[in-house]
Amino acid sequence: MKIAVVATGKIGLPLAVQYASMGHQVVGIDVNRDLVDCINSGAEPFPGEAGLAEKLAELVPAGSLRATTDYAEGIPDADAVVLVVPLLVDEQTGEPDFGWMDAATRSLAEHLTPDTLISYETTLPVGTTRDRWKPLIEQVSGLTEGTDFHLVFSPERVRTGRVFADLKKYPKLVGGLNEAGTARAIEFYNSVLTFNERDDLPRPNGVWDLGTAEAAEMSKLAETTYRDVNIGLANQFARFADKAGIDVYRVIEACNSQPYSHIHGPGIAVGGHCIPVYPRLYLSTDPDADIVRTARDYNETMPAYVVERVEQTIGDLDGQRVVVLGASYRGGVKETAVSGVFPTVEELRRRGAVVTVHDPLFSGEELERYGFAAHTLGDPVDIAILQADHTDYLELGPADFPEIKLFADGRNVTDPARWTGVPRLVIGA
């Protein structure tokens, strides 16, 4: 098949590589010229994705994979087009911002030819595939869905850093606008993916038909919103445990020893493109979902809560030298999307602290471009707050922070023995 992948970022590029590795001809389309040039050179454009560099070095020289900025080069005569263009959420209103996706969809439709399968993998509010993309594509292309082309929704369910493993591990969910489109999508995904056997699933691992695009859209929103609500509950438990003098981690461990309890862990922040964003997408079509809204709003208060606990422990933060460890939203990933570093730094500055930021994945110049003063390990500080659970931070101790008076582990991942002699603050412990 000839396959086009629209948006070749940290999800789209591994998908394109996966399809090419199954023997198909793949064209990646992206507006970023530097990214396109990097892909066409066979080089890995971003670090940390297991197996990506090796596959690019093999597939690009072989001619199985190439990239372009021109939709006219990738869309016409494609058997399938897969879109993973980011969907943003307006920071002020919490409503989805379809700007990038609308533009990509129009560009795709302008060059669409008959008998193409179009699959959206970007997480969407329920009803978007049928009510937004179908009429837009038909209007721009002059073609009719269900007759001239097929449109489906099939959510990506992978995590950056382990995309290829996750593609094998989790069922591929598909929902179309009609039976013919769904059947076409099932055939497509069976030709580009392979699946691990899993005895724990109610039916064999593979491509699962969700019945409708709306059901497939909701499946992704539900599984990620569940995690946000669960974390919100864990954070509430942790804050109560702080007041009651209880170790919430021992409580959660005990609860989860029973098979019907799956309490997640509390933490300083919920970041990334997914968990803090998708509940807002869900709320955009179900505004009465008070449980979802409460959890999302509660999780957003956690950076300020950690800073408040630090101040309660050590006293006034005015003039105190504080380093925030980790600009990334989670350990091992060079990505700051909705990272807890931003509200943490903002809250510290609001209280008068002198704030620096350290991250082993970012250079000092990169941190400065985010508006942070870069920290060098070994420089004196009064307080260190661990925001991202990079493995590098597990080896740190007081000697790395001369004059330190308090270490706050916002993820509870460090060994208390390494901090002997320095107060170590953990949420809920």
Secondary structure, 3 states (H helix, E strand, C coil): CEEEEECCCCCHHHHHHHHHHCCCEEEEECCCHHHHHHHHCCCCCCCCCCCHHHHHHHHHHHCCEEEECCHHHHCCCCCEEEECCCCEECCCCCCEECHHHHHHHHHHHHCCCCCEEEEECCCCCCCHHHHHHHHHHHHHHCCCECCCEEEEECCCCCCCCCHHHHHHHCCEEEEECCHHHHHHHHHHHHHHCCCCCCCCCCCCCCEEECCCHHHHHHHHHHHHHHHHHHHHHHHHHHHHHHHHCCCHHHHHHHHCCCCCCCCCCCCCCCCCCCCCCHHHHHHHHCCCCHHHHHHHHHHHCHHHHHHHHHHHHHCCCCCCEEEEECCCCCCCCCCCCCCCHHHHHHHHHHCCCEEEEECCCCCHHHHHHCCCCECCCCCCCCEEEECCCCHHHHHCCHHHCCCCCEEEECCCCCCHHHHCCCCEEECCC
